[in-house]
Amino acid sequence: MDSSKKTDEFYEKLKSQLYDTSSWPTEYLYKFIVLSKGTGIADVEGLFNSLGAVINTKPSKNGKYTSVSINVRMKNPEAVIAKYKEVAENVEGVISL
C-alpha cells in the first residue's frame, strides 16, 4: 500500500472519530514537534495566528526540539484535517501528534 493511501485512510478514520466524540464547532488541541533551530516554530504559529488560537511552546530537555501546542476553535472535522495537511505541506520536518 502506498503512503498516500495510508494517509488518506488515516484522515478518514480521524474524521469519523472526531464526529463521534465531539459536538461541532468545538475547541481542538493540535500538538506538533519541530526542530528548535530554524523557522519551524514561527511557521506553525503563522498558520494559526488568524484563527485566534492559543499557542504554547515548550523546548525539549536537550533543546533540540520544541513542542507546539495549539488550542483553537474549529468548525468541523474537515477543517481540523485541512489544517493538519496545511501544516504538513508548509512546515519542513514537522511531526504531528
C-alpha positions in Angstrom: 0.0 0.0 0.0 1.4 3.4 -0.9 1.9 6.1 1.7 -0.7 8.5 0.2 -3.4 5.8 0.5 -2.4 5.1 4.1 -2.5 8.9 4.8 -6.0 9.1 3.2 -7.2 6.2 5.3 -5.7 7.7 8.5 -7.5 11.0 7.9 -10.9 9.3 7.1 -10.6 7.4 10.4 -9.7 10.5 12.2 -12.7 12.4 10.7 -15.0 9.6 11.8 -13.6 9.6 15.3 -13.9 13.4 15.6 -17.6 13.3 14.5 -18.2 10.5 17.1 -16.5 12.2 20.0 -17.3 15.9 19.7 -20.1 18.4 19.1 -19.0 20.9 16.4 -17.9 23.6 16.4 -15.5 22.8 19.3 -12.1 23.6 20.8 -9.4 21.4 19.3 -5.9 20.8 20.6 -3.2 20.4 18.0 0.3 19.2 19.0 3.3 19.4 16.8 7.1 18.8 17.3 9.5 20.9 15.3 13.3 21.5 15.4 14.1 24.4 17.7 16.5 25.8 15.2 15.2 27.2 12.0 11.7 28.6 11.2 9.5 25.7 12.2 8.0 27.2 15.3 7.2 30.5 13.5 5.9 28.7 10.5 3.5 26.6 12.6 2.4 29.7 14.6 1.9 31.7 11.4 -0.6 29.1 10.1 -2.8 29.5 13.2 -2.5 33.2 14.0 -5.5 34.3 12.0 -7.7 31.8 13.9 -7.5 33.3 17.4 -5.5 30.3 18.6 -3.8 30.0 22.0 -0.3 28.8 21.2 2.1 27.4 23.8 5.7 26.2 23.1 7.9 24.0 25.3 11.5 23.1 24.4 12.7 19.5 24.9 15.1 18.7 27.7 18.2 19.0 25.4 16.7 21.9 23.4 16.9 20.3 20.0 13.1 20.1 19.6 10.2 22.2 20.6 6.6 21.1 21.3 4.0 23.4 19.9 0.5 23.1 21.4 -2.3 25.0 19.7 -5.8 25.3 21.2 -8.2 26.7 18.6 -12.0 26.6 17.9 -12.6 24.6 14.7 -15.9 24.4 12.9 -15.8 20.7 11.9 -13.6 17.7 11.4 -12.9 18.6 7.8 -11.4 21.9 9.0 -9.2 20.1 11.5 -7.9 17.7 8.9 -7.3 20.6 6.4 -5.2 22.4 9.0 -3.1 19.2 9.6 -2.5 18.9 5.9 -1.6 22.6 5.6 1.0 22.3 8.4 2.4 19.1 6.8 2.8 20.8 3.4 4.2 24.1 4.8 6.5 23.2 7.7 9.6 21.2 7.0 10.3 18.3 9.3 7.1 18.8 11.5 5.8 15.8 13.4 2.1 15.8 14.2 0.9 14.2 17.4 
